[in-house]
């Protein structure tokens, strides 16, 4: 595992229950400017192995990136179970729930 990958994982794990962060901010906090795609890659390839709270990571505009039938419904369900308000179209108030 690279140092950057480890730092991204640490930042993902640091997002508390009931809060969300975005791909861009995770990368920035890990010291990787313009690294949003790297955050996506880590989430895609390592969420299960490291038990990452993948569902807490969303787009910077507060929307869920996953399409219907590709995990979107599960992500909404998991976020709502942590009392994060998610609109029916998959939007989250970043001012209220973002870290």
Secondary structure as GFF3:
##gff-version 3
##sequence-region A 1 99
A	DSSP	alpha_helix	3	13	.	.	.	ID=ss1
A	DSSP	beta_strand	21	22	.	.	.	ID=ss2
A	DSSP	alpha_helix	23	29	.	.	.	ID=ss3
A	DSSP	alpha_helix	36	46	.	.	.	ID=ss4
A	DSSP	three_ten_helix	54	56	.	.	.	ID=ss5
A	DSSP	beta_strand	57	58	.	.	.	ID=ss6
A	DSSP	alpha_helix	72	81	.	.	.	ID=ss7
A	DSSP	alpha_helix	94	97	.	.	.	ID=ss8
###
